[in-house]
Amino acid sequence: MGGRSCIPAIFPTTMSVSTGPTGPERVVAAIIRDGGGRVLVARRPEGKAGAGLWEFPGGKVDPGESQSEALRRELHEELDIAVGACTFLPHYRAATPPGIDLAFWRVDAYEGVARGREGQEIRWCPPDTLPDLPFLPADRPILARLRLPSLYLISDVDQLGEALFEERLAQAAARDALLLQLREPWPASRLRAYAQHLRALLAPYGGRCIVNGDPDELVGCADGVHLSAACLARIDARPAATLVGASCHDAVELRRAAAMGCDFAVLSPVKPTPSHPDAAPLGWARFQELAAEVLLPVYALGGMTTADRVSAETHLAQGVALRSGIFGKDSGLPIP
C-alpha cells in the first residue's frame, strides 16, 4: 500500500498509526482478480519499510474521504487504473493491532492496465500460490479466504444414488465455484475410491473435493480432509493435508480449529433444520459473534440455501454450507 511509514512489527504494513478523538486509522485494501481468477498483489520496493514483503494494494483513507473514494484514489496512484464498481467485503478481516481499521474491498470493474507506478513489483497470482509468498503479517489471514469459494456442498450420495448425485453435482459446479465435502457412512476404502472419482469430476470446473473421516486413513485421496467435531477434539495436530476443514458448534471448538491451523470451519446450526430438529439454532447474530472471535474462514450451516450467501457474508461468514439446499427439494433441480 502506498504512502505509509513503519509501525510495530506485529503490523508492519508500512503505515503510521495515529489514534485519538477521531478514532482508529482507516485503511483500505483491494482484492483485484483477472478473468482467469488470478489475484493482483504488490511487493514493497527497496528503501521502504517492509521492503520485499507482498501485500494487497491500497492505502490510508484521508480525512473527509469515504472508503470507496480512498480505494479509487490509491489504486490510481499505485497502479494507474480507474476503478469502477467495487464491493465491501465485511468477512475479510486482517490481523491488525488496536488503532487500525483495515477494510477489504473487491474491485468488480476497472479501466486501464495495472502497473507499478511507485516502483513496486506487481504480480498476478493464482490464489493457491499466494501462501508461498512472504506477505505482510496483517494480510496473511486473507490468503485462506481467497482459496475458498462461497459455496461448500455436503454430499448426499446414499439418498440420491451415484448417477443422480453426480448429475446434480456437475450442474452445480457449472453454475458456481464450489468445494465439496464427501460425507457418507462408508468404509474408508470406498470413501477413498469415490473421493478420487469426484475429484476428477470436479477438476474441469475448478471445483475441489475433500473427504470427511479419519484423517489417518484418508489423507492424500482427495484435495483435503474435513474433521468432525469429535475428531477435532481427539487429535492434537493438523492433518498433513492440503486443505483442512472442521465442524464446530461453539466458541471452544472454533478456537481449537483456529489454533490447530485448520483452513476453515463450519459453524452450525444457524437456522432450524429438519436433520437436527432438537438442536437450538444459533441465529445470525450469534453466528456473527462467534465468527468474529477467530480469523479463519467460517461457513454457515443449517437451513441454508444458495440465496443465503449475501446474508452469510454480511454476518462474517465465508459463505454457506449446504446439503438438501443444493441436492434436495430446495435445489431448483428436478427430484425423481
C-alpha positions as CSV (number, residue, x, y, z in Angstrom):
1,M,0.0,0.0,0.0
2,G,1.4,3.4,-0.9
3,G,2.3,6.4,1.1
4,R,2.9,4.9,4.6
5,S,5.6,4.8,7.2
6,C,6.6,2.0,9.5
7,I,4.6,0.8,12.6
8,P,5.3,-2.0,15.0
9,A,6.4,-5.5,13.8
10,I,3.0,-7.1,14.5
11,F,1.6,-5.0,11.8
12,P,4.5,-3.9,9.5
13,T,2.2,-2.7,6.8
14,T,4.3,0.5,6.5
15,M,1.5,2.7,7.7
16,S,1.8,5.2,10.5
17,V,-0.6,4.7,13.4
18,S,-2.5,7.6,14.9
19,T,-5.4,7.2,17.2
20,G,-7.3,9.8,19.2
21,P,-10.6,11.5,19.3
22,T,-11.2,10.9,15.6
23,G,-11.0,7.1,16.1
24,P,-8.8,4.4,14.5
25,E,-6.6,4.9,11.5
26,R,-8.7,3.8,8.5
27,V,-7.1,1.8,5.7
28,V,-8.5,0.2,2.6
29,A,-7.1,-2.8,0.6
30,A,-8.2,-4.2,-2.7
31,I,-8.9,-7.7,-4.0
32,I,-8.5,-7.5,-7.8
33,R,-8.9,-10.6,-10.0
34,D,-8.3,-11.0,-13.7
35,G,-10.5,-13.1,-16.0
36,G,-8.7,-16.3,-15.0
37,G,-9.2,-15.8,-11.3
38,R,-5.6,-14.6,-10.5
39,V,-5.2,-12.0,-7.8
40,L,-3.1,-8.9,-8.1
41,V,-0.5,-8.4,-5.4
42,A,2.3,-5.9,-4.9
43,R,5.8,-6.2,-3.4
44,R,7.2,-3.4,-1.2
45,P,10.2,-1.8,-3.0
46,E,13.6,-1.4,-1.6
47,G,14.0,1.7,0.6
48,K,10.6,1.4,2.1
49,A,9.6,-0.2,5.4
50,G,8.5,-3.8,4.8
51,A,10.7,-4.0,1.7
52,G,10.4,-7.3,-0.1
53,L,7.1,-8.3,1.5
54,W,3.9,-8.7,-0.5
55,E,0.6,-7.0,0.1
56,F,-2.7,-6.2,-1.4
57,P,-2.8,-2.7,-3.0
58,G,-4.5,0.1,-1.2
59,G,-3.7,2.7,1.5
60,K,-4.9,5.2,4.0
61,V,-8.3,6.9,4.0
62,D,-7.8,10.6,4.1
63,P,-10.0,12.9,6.2
64,G,-13.3,13.5,4.5
65,E,-12.9,10.5,2.2
66,S,-15.2,7.5,2.1
67,Q,-13.6,4.1,1.9
68,S,-14.6,3.7,-1.8
69,E,-13.2,7.1,-2.7
70,A,-9.9,6.3,-1.0
71,L,-9.7,3.0,-2.8
72,R,-10.2,4.6,-6.2
73,R,-7.6,7.3,-5.4
74,E,-5.0,4.9,-4.0
75,L,-5.3,2.4,-6.9
76,H,-5.0,5.2,-9.5
77,E,-1.9,6.4,-7.7
78,E,-0.3,3.0,-7.2
79,L,-1.5,1.0,-10.2
80,D,-2.7,3.6,-12.8
81,I,-6.1,2.1,-13.0
82,A,-9.5,3.7,-12.8
83,V,-11.8,1.7,-10.6
84,G,-15.5,1.4,-11.4
85,A,-17.7,-0.8,-9.4
86,C,-16.4,-2.2,-6.1
87,T,-17.8,-4.1,-3.2
88,F,-17.1,-4.0,0.5
89,L,-16.1,-7.4,1.9
90,P,-17.0,-7.4,5.7
91,H,-15.9,-11.0,6.2
92,Y,-12.4,-10.3,5.0
93,R,-10.7,-9.4,8.3
94,A,-7.0,-8.9,8.8
95,A,-4.6,-9.4,11.8
96,T,-4.4,-5.7,12.7
97,P,-3.5,-4.2,16.1
98,P,-5.7,-1.8,18.0
99,G,-6.0,1.5,16.4
100,I,-6.1,0.2,12.8
101,D,-9.3,-0.3,10.9
102,L,-8.3,-2.3,7.7
103,A,-11.2,-2.8,5.3
104,F,-11.1,-5.0,2.2
105,W,-12.9,-4.2,-1.0
106,R,-13.4,-6.3,-4.1
107,V,-12.8,-4.4,-7.4
108,D,-15.5,-5.6,-9.8
109,A,-14.6,-3.4,-12.7
110,Y,-11.7,-1.1,-13.7
111,E,-10.2,0.6,-16.7
112,G,-6.5,0.6,-17.7
113,V,-3.6,-1.8,-17.5
114,A,-2.2,-2.3,-13.9
115,R,1.4,-1.2,-13.5
116,G,3.6,-0.3,-10.5
117,R,3.7,3.5,-10.6
118,E,5.6,3.7,-7.3
119,G,8.5,1.4,-8.2
120,Q,6.8,-1.7,-6.7
121,E,6.7,-5.1,-8.4
122,I,3.2,-6.3,-9.1
123,R,2.2,-9.9,-9.9
124,W,-1.0,-11.7,-10.9
125,C,-1.0,-14.9,-8.8
126,P,-3.3,-18.0,-8.7
127,P,-4.8,-17.9,-5.1
128,D,-3.3,-21.3,-4.3
129,T,0.2,-19.9,-4.8
130,L,-0.2,-16.9,-2.6
131,P,0.8,-18.7,0.7
132,D,4.3,-19.3,-0.9
133,L,5.0,-15.6,-1.0
134,P,6.3,-13.6,2.1
135,F,3.2,-11.5,2.9
136,L,2.8,-8.7,5.4
137,P,1.5,-10.4,8.6
138,A,-1.7,-8.4,8.6
139,D,-2.6,-9.7,5.2
140,R,-1.9,-13.4,5.7
141,P,-5.3,-14.3,7.1
142,I,-6.8,-13.1,3.9
143,L,-4.9,-15.8,1.8
144,A,-7.1,-18.6,3.1
145,R,-10.3,-16.8,2.1
146,L,-9.0,-16.3,-1.5
147,R,-8.6,-20.0,-1.9
148,L,-12.1,-20.8,-0.8
149,P,-15.4,-20.4,-2.6
150,S,-18.7,-19.1,-1.1
151,L,-20.4,-22.4,-1.6
152,Y,-19.4,-25.6,0.4
153,L,-21.5,-28.6,-0.6
154,I,-22.0,-31.7,1.5
155,S,-22.6,-35.0,-0.4
156,D,-25.9,-36.9,-0.4
157,V,-25.0,-40.0,-2.4
158,D,-26.8,-42.5,-0.3
159,Q,-30.1,-40.6,-0.7
160,L,-29.8,-39.9,-4.4
161,G,-27.7,-42.7,-5.8
162,E,-24.4,-42.1,-7.5
163,A,-25.7,-41.3,-11.0
164,L,-28.2,-38.6,-10.0
165,F,-25.9,-37.2,-7.4
166,E,-23.1,-36.8,-9.9
167,E,-25.5,-35.2,-12.4
168,R,-26.6,-32.6,-9.9
169,L,-23.1,-32.0,-8.7
170,A,-21.9,-31.3,-12.3
171,Q,-24.8,-28.9,-12.7
172,A,-23.9,-27.1,-9.5
173,A,-20.2,-26.9,-10.4
174,A,-21.1,-25.5,-13.8
175,R,-23.0,-22.7,-12.2
176,D,-20.7,-21.9,-9.2
177,A,-17.2,-22.2,-7.9
178,L,-17.6,-24.8,-5.2
179,L,-15.9,-27.1,-2.6
180,L,-17.4,-30.5,-1.9
181,Q,-17.3,-32.5,1.2
182,L,-17.7,-36.2,0.7
183,R,-19.6,-37.3,3.9
184,E,-21.1,-40.7,3.7
185,P,-21.3,-43.6,6.2
186,W,-19.0,-45.8,4.2
187,P,-15.8,-47.8,4.8
188,A,-12.6,-45.8,4.3
189,S,-11.7,-47.9,1.2
190,R,-14.9,-46.8,-0.6
191,L,-14.5,-43.2,0.6
192,R,-11.0,-43.1,-0.9
193,A,-12.0,-44.5,-4.2
194,Y,-15.1,-42.3,-4.6
195,A,-13.3,-39.2,-3.5
196,Q,-10.7,-39.7,-6.3
197,H,-13.6,-40.2,-8.8
198,L,-15.3,-36.9,-7.6
199,R,-12.0,-35.1,-7.7
200,A,-11.7,-35.9,-11.3
201,L,-15.3,-35.0,-12.0
202,L,-14.9,-31.5,-10.4
203,A,-11.5,-30.7,-11.8
204,P,-12.7,-29.4,-15.2
205,Y,-14.9,-26.9,-13.4
206,G,-12.2,-25.8,-11.0
207,G,-14.0,-27.4,-8.1
208,R,-12.4,-29.4,-5.3
209,C,-13.4,-32.4,-3.1
210,I,-12.4,-33.1,0.5
211,V,-13.5,-36.1,2.5
212,N,-14.9,-36.4,6.0
213,G,-13.5,-39.3,8.1
214,D,-10.4,-40.5,9.9
215,P,-7.6,-38.3,8.5
216,D,-5.0,-41.1,9.1
217,E,-6.9,-43.2,6.6
218,L,-8.0,-40.6,4.1
219,V,-5.2,-38.0,3.7
220,G,-4.0,-38.0,0.1
221,C,-7.1,-39.4,-1.6
222,A,-8.7,-36.0,-2.3
223,D,-7.9,-32.3,-2.1
224,G,-8.1,-32.4,1.7
225,V,-10.0,-33.7,4.8
226,H,-12.9,-32.5,6.9
227,L,-12.8,-33.1,10.6
228,S,-15.9,-33.9,12.6
229,A,-16.2,-32.1,16.0
230,A,-15.3,-35.4,17.7
231,C,-12.2,-35.8,15.5
232,L,-11.2,-32.2,16.1
233,A,-11.4,-32.8,19.9
234,R,-9.4,-36.0,19.6
235,I,-6.4,-35.2,17.5
236,D,-3.5,-33.0,18.6
237,A,-2.1,-31.6,15.4
238,R,-3.3,-30.5,12.0
239,P,-3.5,-33.4,9.5
240,A,-0.9,-33.3,6.7
241,A,-3.5,-32.4,4.0
242,T,-3.6,-29.5,1.6
243,L,-6.9,-28.3,2.8
244,V,-8.4,-29.0,6.3
245,G,-11.9,-28.0,7.5
246,A,-13.6,-28.7,10.8
247,S,-17.1,-28.9,12.1
248,C,-17.8,-26.6,15.1
249,H,-20.8,-25.7,17.2
250,D,-19.4,-23.2,19.8
251,A,-16.6,-20.8,20.6
252,V,-14.4,-23.5,22.2
253,E,-14.4,-25.7,19.0
254,L,-13.8,-22.7,16.8
255,R,-10.8,-21.6,18.8
256,R,-9.5,-25.1,18.7
257,A,-9.8,-25.3,14.9
258,A,-8.0,-21.9,14.6
259,A,-5.2,-22.9,17.0
260,M,-4.7,-26.2,15.1
261,G,-4.2,-24.4,11.8
262,C,-7.4,-25.5,10.1
263,D,-8.0,-23.7,6.8
264,F,-11.7,-23.1,7.6
265,A,-14.5,-24.1,9.9
266,V,-18.2,-24.9,9.5
267,L,-20.4,-23.5,12.3
268,S,-23.9,-24.8,12.9
269,P,-26.8,-24.8,13.1
270,V,-27.6,-21.2,12.1
271,K,-31.3,-21.9,11.3
272,P,-33.7,-24.7,12.3
273,T,-33.0,-27.8,10.3
274,P,-35.1,-31.0,9.8
275,S,-31.9,-33.1,10.1
276,H,-31.3,-31.9,13.7
277,P,-34.8,-30.9,15.0
278,D,-33.7,-30.8,18.6
279,A,-30.7,-28.5,18.1
280,A,-31.2,-24.9,19.1
281,P,-30.3,-22.6,16.2
282,L,-27.7,-20.0,16.7
283,G,-29.3,-17.3,14.6
284,W,-27.3,-14.8,12.5
285,A,-26.5,-12.5,15.4
286,R,-24.8,-15.2,17.5
287,F,-23.1,-16.7,14.4
288,Q,-21.5,-13.3,13.7
289,E,-20.4,-13.0,17.4
290,L,-18.7,-16.4,17.2
291,A,-17.2,-15.9,13.7
292,A,-15.7,-12.6,14.9
293,E,-13.7,-14.4,17.6
294,V,-11.4,-16.1,15.0
295,L,-9.7,-15.1,11.8
296,L,-10.1,-18.3,9.9
297,P,-13.0,-18.5,7.4
298,V,-16.2,-19.9,8.8
299,Y,-19.1,-21.3,6.7
300,A,-22.7,-21.1,7.9
301,L,-24.5,-24.4,8.0
302,G,-28.1,-25.4,9.0
303,G,-31.2,-24.4,7.0
304,M,-29.1,-22.7,4.3
305,T,-29.8,-22.3,0.6
306,T,-27.7,-20.6,-2.1
307,A,-29.9,-17.5,-1.6
308,D,-28.4,-17.1,1.9
309,R,-24.9,-16.2,0.7
310,V,-25.3,-12.5,0.9
311,S,-26.7,-12.6,4.4
312,A,-23.9,-15.0,5.4
313,E,-21.1,-12.7,4.2
314,T,-22.8,-9.7,5.9
315,H,-22.6,-11.7,9.1
316,L,-18.9,-12.5,8.6
317,A,-19.3,-16.0,7.0
318,Q,-17.1,-17.2,4.2
319,G,-20.3,-18.5,2.6
320,V,-22.8,-21.2,3.1
321,A,-22.5,-25.0,3.6
322,L,-25.5,-27.0,2.5
323,R,-26.8,-30.4,1.5
324,S,-30.5,-30.5,0.9
325,G,-30.4,-26.9,-0.3
326,I,-28.5,-27.9,-3.4
327,F,-29.2,-31.6,-3.8
328,G,-32.7,-31.8,-2.3
329,K,-36.1,-30.3,-2.6
330,D,-34.9,-26.7,-2.4
331,S,-32.3,-27.1,-5.1
332,G,-34.5,-26.0,-8.0
333,L,-33.5,-29.2,-9.8
334,P,-36.0,-32.0,-10.7
335,I,-36.5,-34.5,-7.9
336,P,-37.2,-38.1,-9.0
